[in-house]
Amino acid sequence: MANLDRILIVDNEPGSLSVVTTLLKAEGYQVTPLRESEKALELVKSDEEFELMVFDIRMSPVDGMELLKVAREFRPTVSVIMMTAYGTVETAIEALKLGAFDYVTKPYKVEELLITVQRALEYTKTLQENIDLKAQLGSRYEYDNIICESPAMRNVCDMIERVAPTDVTVLIYGESGTGKELVAKAIHEHSHRKGQRFVAVNCAALPEPLLESEMFGHVKGAFTGASSSKAGLFEVADAGTIFLDEIGGMPINIQGKLLRVLQEKEVRRVGGSENLPVNTRVLAATNTRLEDLIKRGTFREDLYYRLSVIPIEIKPLRERLQDILPLAYHLLRSELSQGARMPSIDSEVRDMLTRYAWPGNVRELENAMKHAVTFATGDVITKDVLPARLLDVMASMPAGFPLKPGEPFNCKALKNYLRDREKEYVVQVLSHFDGDKSKAAEALQVSLATLYRKLPESYR
């Protein structure tokens, strides 16, 4: 019977390697045998999945102990068995201290080896199930349905707590689908205005005349079809909060009127002559850098400074990998009917979810979980129930290189490719330390000057 467990065996001795490989294959395991320990070192660091690794201790140029150390660093949930013909108690203790699951000496009894392998595989499954269960039980850090396992999102939640009790204007920046409105609602719900209305308007979705009327209202006869007076959203949200989504798409003429509302705390309806006082807190959001729009002349600089009293940036999902699995389970839970059993996510899908770049961010992940719940037939989410687009992108990825969705696989000089990937990694590390370049340089073990040289221009 075929076994899905994958085992990597590394041994310089061809005879010993052949015997163990034949033995484990006969038991149905999927075995990858290697004599070259330097190749094994690269494989241990790669994305190729294994449930168990078996290393001979005495090898060159890379010995088994070195492989064990690397395995503990890169694959903390994969069991490792050490074997050698030169076993001593001291060596065994050292291997166990470094994190080996067990230690066998040559010549070994077949039954003893198979039992050790079985126990090691069961231990690997237990470790991975614990990680899975932890994600299922929910995030350790959650704030008003905002999953904040990553340092970047914990910082966002900390900012929400700090600004919510105030009336200060907040500008929320993030790519499409990152949850900007969710953050705005959290600010409102933790403010003294929480009992009042939260009104959202998409500034890029409405044509200029309609947007002006929606925001500021109009009087009867102000334009064709205005058969009665209408209060604008600023009046509707009086004593509450108005959320101006995609503020960068607001027409320049309306920006001037919005600036006056922020300055004077009053609105004038379209076609009216009376100024009406409003006590409305303003939260705004954009997926475009307003500084760039100012340079293009499509956004007022004075309005920008009025809006961005407190800026909050939500990092894209691809830069906060710690949030992906807790988010996936949170979204799965929200899609289940009452009393339905919570499914688990198998290891292959967990790997795909964390390697995929999520160009649509949380919104795309939510759609993927809805798709999975709709088509799942058991208690485990497998790749068969994931959206076809996600599967297509993952299938097109070169092994070990999580290319971005839609990025063509064009051949380029290796030096250029590695330089680009290096920049991406440096940016990820910088994001992990919330933009602190000194901490990022220390973690990367490079000088601050070197870090600056390796950063993309926009991050310097």
MILOMAR-240252 format. One line per field, with one value per residue (C-alpha): z, x, y; residue in one letter; residue number from 1. Coordinates in nm, 4 decimals, padded with zeros to 6 digits. Each point is the difference from the previous one (the first is absolute). Layout:
<recs>
c3 <- [Z,...]
c1 <- [X,...]
c2 <- [Y,...]
residuo <- [a,...]
num <- [NUM,...]
</recs>
This chain:
<recs>
c3 <- [00.0000,-00.0983,00.2801,-00.0281,00.2514,-00.1664,00.1415,-00.0838,00.0637,-00.0154,00.0295,-00.1642,00.0050,-00.3145,00.1488,00.3150,-00.1985,-00.2381,00.2807,00.1943,-00.3182,-00.1145,00.3462,00.0327,-00.3574,00.0674,00.2834,-00.2469,00.1001,-00.2594,00.0362,-00.1294,00.0404,-00.0219,00.0290,-00.0459,00.3348,-00.1559,-00.2283,00.3020,00.1713,-00.2827,-00.0044,00.3739,-00.0553,-00.2977,-00.0106,-00.0842,00.2609,00.2199,00.3067,00.1166,-00.0560,00.0703,00.0144,00.0431,00.2419,-00.1541,-00.3459,-00.1975,-00.1012,00.2138,00.2964,00.1445,00.3026,-00.2256,-00.2010,00.3260,00.1076,-00.3362,00.0099,00.3461,-00.1313,-00.3309,00.0885,00.3701,-00.0343,-00.1956,00.2019,-00.0541,00.0702,00.0265,-00.0838,00.0112,00.0313,00.2436,00.2726,00.3475,00.2899,-00.0311,-00.3696,00.0691,00.2723,-00.2223,-00.2843,00.2328,00.1467,-00.3525,-00.0560,-00.1540,00.0610,00.0484,-00.0666,-00.1489,-00.0394,-00.2827,-00.0458,00.1040,00.0284,-00.2744,00.2400,00.2327,-00.2875,-00.1345,00.3446,00.0462,-00.3393,00.0803,00.3380,-00.1591,-00.2655,00.2655,00.1900,-00.3152,-00.0516,00.3631,-00.0330,-00.3228,00.1421,00.3013,-00.2329,-00.1925,00.3198,00.1285,-00.3189,00.0206,00.3564,-00.1117,00.0021,00.3223,-00.1116,-00.1225,00.0187,-00.1141,-00.2567,-00.1138,00.0072,00.1202,00.0436,-00.1986,00.1519,-00.2801,00.0878,00.3733,-00.0685,-00.1910,00.2928,00.2418,-00.2161,-00.0004,00.3802,00.0204,-00.2524,00.0593,00.3164,-00.1801,-00.2760,-00.2112,-00.3758,-00.1109,-00.3460,-00.0542,-00.2792,-00.1403,-00.3212,-00.1174,00.2171,00.3067,00.2286,00.0144,00.0742,00.2759,00.1656,-00.0400,00.1621,00.2884,00.0614,00.0022,00.2306,00.2566,-00.0043,00.2020,-00.3233,-00.0111,00.0726,-00.3024,-00.3726,-00.2007,-00.3611,-00.2825,-00.3477,-00.2882,-00.1430,-00.3227,-00.0789,-00.0608,-00.2711,00.1237,00.0116,00.1778,00.2456,00.0908,00.0630,00.1984,00.2270,00.0546,-00.0880,-00.2225,00.0191,-00.1982,-00.3576,00.0175,-00.3216,-00.2324,00.1937,00.3436,00.0916,00.3720,00.2331,00.1143,00.2877,-00.0951,00.1637,00.2218,00.1505,00.0211,00.1877,00.2347,00.3440,-00.1640,-00.2537,-00.3768,-00.1836,-00.3315,-00.1846,-00.3019,00.0778,-00.2747,-00.2592,00.1217,-00.2708,00.0644,00.0204,00.2784,00.1849,00.0552,00.1500,00.2219,00.1228,00.1049,00.1923,00.1863,00.0786,00.0842,00.1300,-00.2157,-00.3357,-00.2660,-00.2055,-00.3785,-00.1112,00.3560,00.1684,00.3623,00.1813,00.2221,00.2970,00.0142,00.2679,-00.2086,00.0410,-00.3288,-00.0786,-00.3500,-00.1903,-00.3176,-00.1939,-00.1837,00.1528,00.0242,-00.0183,-00.3559,-00.0887,00.1377,-00.2356,-00.2909,00.0983,00.0628,00.3776,00.2165,00.2275,00.2635,00.0144,00.0324,00.3138,00.1432,-00.0573,00.1010,00.3553,00.1043,-00.2804,00.0405,-00.2559,-00.0477,-00.1517,-00.2861,00.0980,-00.1774,00.2470,00.3119,-00.0427,00.3694,-00.0541,-00.2936,00.1716,00.2997,-00.2490,-00.2131,00.2992,00.1171,-00.3448,-00.0182,00.3362,-00.1164,-00.3066,00.1908,00.0920,00.3677,00.1527,-00.2993,00.0772,-00.0504,-00.2782,00.0169,-00.2755,-00.1256,-00.0081,-00.3781,00.0041,00.2970,-00.1977,-00.3068,00.2015,00.1472,-00.3305,-00.2147,-00.0381,00.0497,-00.2394,00.1210,00.3633,00.2697,-00.2376,-00.2330,00.2935,00.1138,-00.3455,-00.0016,00.3343,-00.1230,-00.3063,00.2223,00.2327,-00.2974,-00.1657,00.3012,00.0540,00.3163,00.3156,-00.1709,-00.2426,-00.2837,-00.3067,-00.2125,00.1458,-00.0470,-00.2807,-00.3402,-00.0367,00.3214,-00.1054,-00.3470,00.1449,00.2488,-00.2716,-00.2183,00.2735,-00.0446,00.2959,00.2946,-00.1564,00.0952,-00.2969,00.0216,-00.1668,-00.3584,-00.0111,-00.3244,00.0226,-00.2224,00.0027,00.1311,00.1025,00.3287,00.1492,-00.0752,00.1281,00.3281,00.0419,-00.0386,00.2463,00.2441,-00.0057,00.0659,00.2976,00.1437,-00.0280,00.1796,00.2849,00.0209,00.0157,00.2779,00.2078,-00.0892,-00.2069,00.2605,-00.2264,00.2855,00.1284,-00.3542,-00.0722,00.3263,-00.0826,-00.3509,00.1436,-00.2353,00.0594,-00.0177,-00.3098,-00.1706,00.0899,-00.1621,-00.3186,-00.0240,00.0655,-00.2904,-00.0600,00.1492,00.3376,00.0493]
c1 <- [00.0000,00.1404,00.0991,-00.0113,00.2823,00.3126,00.3408,00.3391,00.2984,00.3563,00.2950,00.3451,00.0222,-00.1725,-00.0624,-00.1658,-00.2017,-00.1258,-00.1061,-00.1959,-00.1584,-00.1118,-00.1322,-00.2100,-00.1276,-00.1159,-00.2098,-00.1645,00.1809,00.0978,00.3787,00.2517,00.3542,00.3105,00.3710,00.1174,-00.0386,00.0578,-00.3002,-00.1965,00.0806,-00.1671,-00.2957,-00.0559,-00.0130,-00.2362,-00.3817,-00.0186,-00.2140,00.1108,-00.1574,00.3261,00.3744,00.2636,00.3645,00.3185,00.2249,00.3428,-00.0107,00.1996,00.0191,-00.3130,-00.0432,-00.3294,00.0170,00.0191,-00.2972,-00.1896,00.0626,-00.1211,-00.3048,-00.0966,00.0245,-00.1842,-00.2357,-00.0840,-00.3025,00.1802,00.1475,00.3643,00.1568,00.3799,00.1923,00.3634,00.2339,00.2146,-00.2553,00.0963,-00.2156,00.1475,-00.0889,-00.3521,-00.0535,00.1373,-00.2345,-00.3007,00.0954,00.0112,-00.3552,00.0273,-00.3062,00.2045,00.3329,00.0747,00.3308,00.1222,-00.0456,-00.3629,-00.2835,-00.2589,-00.2940,00.1634,00.0660,-00.3559,-00.1494,00.2239,-00.1048,-00.3680,00.0306,00.1868,-00.2696,-00.2718,00.1913,00.0222,-00.3764,-00.0619,00.2118,-00.1721,-00.3457,00.0796,00.0806,-00.3182,-00.2068,00.1462,-00.1086,-00.3458,-00.0523,00.0613,00.2664,00.1759,-00.0356,-00.3410,-00.1573,-00.3603,00.0287,00.3367,00.2575,00.3278,00.2553,00.2637,00.1918,-00.1304,-00.3647,00.0639,00.1306,-00.3209,-00.2143,00.2120,-00.0563,-00.3759,-00.0041,00.1950,-00.1986,-00.3508,-00.0734,00.0964,-00.1747,00.3139,-00.0255,00.1626,00.1279,00.0137,00.2259,00.0015,-00.0302,-00.3453,-00.1449,00.2207,-00.2911,00.0088,-00.3720,00.0309,00.2661,-00.2193,-00.2955,00.2214,00.1071,-00.3661,-00.1101,00.2663,-00.0720,-00.2493,-00.2061,-00.0628,-00.3715,-00.0378,00.0032,00.2969,-00.0500,00.2274,00.0260,00.2218,00.1381,00.1150,-00.3255,-00.2286,00.0114,00.0850,-00.3538,-00.1470,00.2907,-00.0346,-00.3717,00.0514,00.2642,-00.1361,-00.3681,-00.2073,-00.2973,-00.3187,00.0471,00.3807,00.0117,-00.2313,-00.1739,00.0600,-00.3688,00.0711,00.2825,00.2311,00.2460,00.3554,00.1994,00.1869,-00.3343,-00.1178,00.3183,-00.0234,00.1391,00.1299,00.2695,00.0244,00.2405,00.1284,00.1268,00.2318,00.0466,00.2636,-00.2765,-00.1906,-00.0320,00.2193,-00.2977,-00.1649,00.3326,-00.0197,-00.3488,00.1110,00.2930,-00.2448,-00.2107,00.3091,00.1089,-00.3338,-00.1972,-00.2970,-00.1502,-00.1955,-00.2433,00.0188,-00.2073,-00.0377,00.1160,-00.0008,00.2944,-00.1027,00.2217,00.1075,00.1829,00.1237,00.3274,00.1786,00.1913,00.1428,00.1661,00.2017,00.1751,00.2093,00.2758,-00.1513,00.3486,00.0237,-00.3392,00.1120,00.2999,-00.2341,-00.2232,-00.3076,-00.0104,00.0162,00.2999,-00.1870,-00.2738,00.2622,00.1408,-00.3502,-00.0782,00.3285,00.0198,00.0442,00.1002,-00.0547,00.1489,-00.1294,00.2664,-00.0994,-00.0659,00.3148,00.2093,-00.1660,00.0129,-00.0729,-00.3559,-00.0896,-00.0887,-00.1802,-00.1900,-00.0866,-00.1486,-00.1789,-00.1569,-00.0877,-00.1727,-00.2062,-00.1190,-00.1237,-00.3627,-00.0877,00.1015,00.2143,00.3291,00.3120,00.2157,00.3771,00.2363,00.2431,00.3734,00.0202,-00.2707,00.1612,00.3222,-00.1820,-00.1833,00.3227,00.1927,-00.2694,00.0444,-00.3692,-00.0252,-00.3596,00.1145,-00.2532,-00.2943,00.1532,00.0755,-00.3608,-00.1252,00.2358,-00.1393,-00.3578,00.0901,00.1573,-00.3017,-00.2380,00.1778,00.1466,-00.1497,00.1856,00.1562,00.3275,00.0615,00.2097,00.1371,-00.2792,-00.2484,00.2157,-00.0739,00.1418,00.1922,00.1931,00.0833,00.1086,00.2344,00.1522,00.0459,00.1876,00.2482,00.3549,00.0932,00.1134,-00.0884,-00.3399,-00.0464,-00.2778,-00.3295,-00.0039,00.3774,00.1224,00.2769,00.2405,00.3564,00.2409,00.3637,00.0510,00.1759,-00.3004,-00.2474,00.1874,00.0332,-00.3773,-00.0746,00.2543,-00.1811,-00.3325,00.1460,00.1578,-00.3366,-00.1716,00.2511,-00.0390,-00.3794,00.0418,00.1780,-00.2659,00.2413,00.2794,00.3068,00.2479,-00.1759,-00.0384,00.3708,00.0890,-00.2264,00.1460,00.3523,00.0926,00.0964,-00.2620,00.1731,-00.0245,-00.3698,-00.0660,00.1785,-00.2074,-00.3373,-00.2243,00.0035,-00.3474,00.1075,00.3142]
c2 <- [00.0000,00.3394,00.2328,00.3786,00.0483,00.1395,-00.0892,00.1520,-00.2310,00.1327,-00.2385,00.0096,-00.3815,-00.1345,-00.3454,00.1296,00.2552,-00.2682,-00.2345,00.2621,00.1363,-00.3467,-00.0822,00.3159,-00.0146,-00.3553,00.1443,00.2380,00.3207,00.2598,00.0109,00.2525,-00.1450,00.2226,-00.0756,00.3588,00.1777,00.3444,-00.0583,-00.1151,00.3298,00.1928,-00.2382,00.0433,00.3765,-00.0301,-00.0083,-00.3718,-00.1718,-00.2905,-00.1570,-00.1601,00.0405,-00.2644,00.1145,-00.1978,00.1868,-00.0641,00.1597,00.2532,00.2785,00.0665,-00.2319,-00.1198,00.2285,00.3053,-00.1296,-00.0498,00.3612,00.1318,-00.2279,00.1294,00.3568,-00.0444,-00.2880,00.0132,-00.2337,-00.2770,-00.2882,-00.0955,-00.3398,-00.0224,-00.3182,-00.1016,-00.2953,00.1956,00.0671,00.1103,00.1167,00.3509,00.0193,-00.1214,00.2609,00.2759,-00.0997,-00.0058,00.3384,00.1423,-00.1192,-00.3474,-00.2176,-00.3160,-00.1657,-00.3444,-00.1782,-00.2200,-00.2888,00.0435,-00.2444,00.0424,-00.0100,00.2539,00.2402,-00.0267,00.0623,00.3054,00.1340,-00.0544,00.1755,00.2923,00.0417,-00.0049,00.2695,00.2142,-00.0312,00.0972,00.3139,00.1037,-00.0762,00.2187,00.2889,-00.0716,-00.0173,00.3236,00.1745,-00.1621,00.1133,00.3540,00.2618,00.0869,00.3584,00.1084,00.3427,00.0524,-00.2819,00.1373,-00.2808,00.1443,-00.2781,00.1895,00.2936,00.2245,-00.0707,00.0221,00.3476,00.0826,-00.1201,00.1998,00.3091,-00.0656,-00.0101,00.3239,00.2051,-00.1371,00.2067,00.3228,00.1976,00.0262,-00.0605,-00.3283,-00.0973,-00.3769,-00.1249,-00.3526,-00.1970,-00.1016,-00.2743,00.0521,00.0957,00.3791,00.0305,-00.2620,00.2167,00.3099,-00.1791,-00.1141,00.3605,00.1079,-00.2853,00.0871,00.3730,00.2031,00.0161,-00.3761,00.0420,00.2293,-00.0742,-00.1235,00.1114,-00.1208,00.1508,-00.1109,00.3228,-00.1653,-00.1798,00.3005,00.2691,00.3487,00.1533,-00.3011,-00.0268,00.3673,-00.0417,-00.3216,00.1509,00.3523,-00.0344,00.2293,00.2322,-00.0314,00.1198,-00.0013,-00.2015,-00.1868,-00.2746,00.1576,-00.0002,00.0263,00.0913,-00.2771,-00.0208,-00.0993,-00.2764,00.2452,00.1016,-00.3607,-00.0915,00.3004,-00.0973,-00.3205,-00.0925,00.0332,-00.2282,00.1347,-00.3049,00.0368,00.3678,00.0218,-00.0383,00.3075,00.2710,00.3029,00.2410,-00.1994,-00.0186,00.3763,-00.0278,-00.2882,00.2098,00.2725,-00.2533,-00.1190,00.3527,00.1632,-00.3013,00.0987,-00.0960,00.1839,-00.2041,00.0168,00.2988,00.1250,00.3188,-00.1096,-00.1559,-00.2916,-00.0977,-00.3638,-00.1961,-00.2914,-00.1847,-00.0653,-00.3183,-00.0415,-00.2828,-00.0381,-00.2739,00.2608,00.2092,00.3484,00.1512,-00.1346,00.1480,00.3376,-00.0063,-00.0740,00.2875,-00.2170,00.0361,00.3108,00.0183,00.2042,-00.2653,-00.2722,00.1618,00.0395,-00.3679,-00.1604,00.1310,-00.3623,-00.2406,-00.3745,-00.2392,-00.3547,-00.2219,-00.2330,-00.3603,-00.1234,00.2042,-00.1416,-00.3760,-00.0619,00.1238,-00.2260,-00.3299,00.1584,00.2161,-00.3030,-00.1808,00.3145,00.0384,-00.3710,00.0265,00.2961,-00.1949,-00.3046,-00.0444,-00.0182,-00.3318,-00.1009,-00.1716,00.2100,-00.1524,-00.0233,00.1093,-00.2620,00.0668,00.0405,00.2686,00.1758,00.0172,00.1353,00.2649,00.1344,-00.0089,00.1622,00.3778,00.0961,00.2966,00.0489,-00.0190,-00.0973,00.0368,-00.2600,-00.2316,00.0370,-00.0967,-00.2997,-00.1212,00.0465,-00.2076,-00.2669,-00.0247,-00.0197,-00.2919,-00.1858,-00.3449,-00.1028,00.1421,00.0937,00.2859,-00.1419,00.1736,-00.1513,00.2503,00.3108,00.2496,-00.0994,00.3273,-00.0602,-00.3557,00.1152,00.2613,-00.2444,-00.2640,00.2480,00.0932,-00.1254,-00.2219,00.2075,00.3335,00.1418,00.2295,00.2570,-00.0900,00.1149,00.0484,-00.1564,-00.2538,00.1884,-00.1196,00.2622,00.0110,-00.1856,00.3027,00.2231,-00.2582,-00.0448,00.3767,00.0429,-00.2788,00.1441,00.3333,-00.1740,-00.1846,00.3157,00.1762,-00.2911,00.0154,00.3778,-00.0414,-00.2584,00.2648,00.2613,00.2074,00.0140,-00.0103,-00.0437,-00.3125,-00.1345,00.0497,-00.1750,-00.2952,-00.0267,00.0315,00.2836,00.3602,00.2749,00.1349,-00.3397,-00.0217,00.3381,-00.1077,-00.3176,00.1638,00.1063,00.3766,00.0496,-00.1431,00.2102]
residuo <- [m,a,n,l,d,r,i,l,i,v,d,n,e,p,g,s,l,s,v,v,t,t,l,l,k,a,e,g,y,q,v,t,p,l,r,e,s,e,k,a,l,e,l,v,k,s,d,e,e,f,e,l,m,v,f,d,i,r,m,s,p,v,d,g,m,e,l,l,k,v,a,r,e,f,r,p,t,v,s,v,i,m,m,t,a,y,g,t,v,e,t,a,i,e,a,l,k,l,g,a,f,d,y,v,t,k,p,y,k,v,e,e,l,l,i,t,v,q,r,a,l,e,y,t,k,t,l,q,e,n,i,d,l,k,a,q,l,g,s,r,y,e,y,d,n,i,i,c,e,s,p,a,m,r,n,v,c,d,m,i,e,r,v,a,p,t,d,v,t,v,l,i,y,g,e,s,g,t,g,k,e,l,v,a,k,a,i,h,e,h,s,h,r,k,g,q,r,f,v,a,v,n,c,a,a,l,p,e,p,l,l,e,s,e,m,f,g,h,v,k,g,a,f,t,g,a,s,s,s,k,a,g,l,f,e,v,a,d,a,g,t,i,f,l,d,e,i,g,g,m,p,i,n,i,q,g,k,l,l,r,v,l,q,e,k,e,v,r,r,v,g,g,s,e,n,l,p,v,n,t,r,v,l,a,a,t,n,t,r,l,e,d,l,i,k,r,g,t,f,r,e,d,l,y,y,r,l,s,v,i,p,i,e,i,k,p,l,r,e,r,l,q,d,i,l,p,l,a,y,h,l,l,r,s,e,l,s,q,g,a,r,m,p,s,i,d,s,e,v,r,d,m,l,t,r,y,a,w,p,g,n,v,r,e,l,e,n,a,m,k,h,a,v,t,f,a,t,g,d,v,i,t,k,d,v,l,p,a,r,l,l,d,v,m,a,s,m,p,a,g,f,p,l,k,p,g,e,p,f,n,c,k,a,l,k,n,y,l,r,d,r,e,k,e,y,v,v,q,v,l,s,h,f,d,g,d,k,s,k,a,a,e,a,l,q,v,s,l,a,t,l,y,r,k,l,p,e,s,y,r]
num <- [1,2,3,4,5,6,7,8,9,10,11,12,13,14,15,16,17,18,19,20,21,22,23,24,25,26,27,28,29,30,31,32,33,34,35,36,37,38,39,40,41,42,43,44,45,46,47,48,49,50,51,52,53,54,55,56,57,58,59,60,61,62,63,64,65,66,67,68,69,70,71,72,73,74,75,76,77,78,79,80,81,82,83,84,85,86,87,88,89,90,91,92,93,94,95,96,97,98,99,100,101,102,103,104,105,106,107,108,109,110,111,112,113,114,115,116,117,118,119,120,121,122,123,124,125,126,127,128,129,130,131,132,133,134,135,136,137,138,139,140,141,142,143,144,145,146,147,148,149,150,151,152,153,154,155,156,157,158,159,160,161,162,163,164,165,166,167,168,169,170,171,172,173,174,175,176,177,178,179,180,181,182,183,184,185,186,187,188,189,190,191,192,193,194,195,196,197,198,199,200,201,202,203,204,205,206,207,208,209,210,211,212,213,214,215,216,217,218,219,220,221,222,223,224,225,226,227,228,229,230,231,232,233,234,235,236,237,238,239,240,241,242,243,244,245,246,247,248,249,250,251,252,253,254,255,256,257,258,259,260,261,262,263,264,265,266,267,268,269,270,271,272,273,274,275,276,277,278,279,280,281,282,283,284,285,286,287,288,289,290,291,292,293,294,295,296,297,298,299,300,301,302,303,304,305,306,307,308,309,310,311,312,313,314,315,316,317,318,319,320,321,322,323,324,325,326,327,328,329,330,331,332,333,334,335,336,337,338,339,340,341,342,343,344,345,346,347,348,349,350,351,352,353,354,355,356,357,358,359,360,361,362,363,364,365,366,367,368,369,370,371,372,373,374,375,376,377,378,379,380,381,382,383,384,385,386,387,388,389,390,391,392,393,394,395,396,397,398,399,400,401,402,403,404,405,406,407,408,409,410,411,412,413,414,415,416,417,418,419,420,421,422,423,424,425,426,427,428,429,430,431,432,433,434,435,436,437,438,439,440,441,442,443,444,445,446,447,448,449,450,451,452,453,454,455,456,457,458,459,460]
</recs>
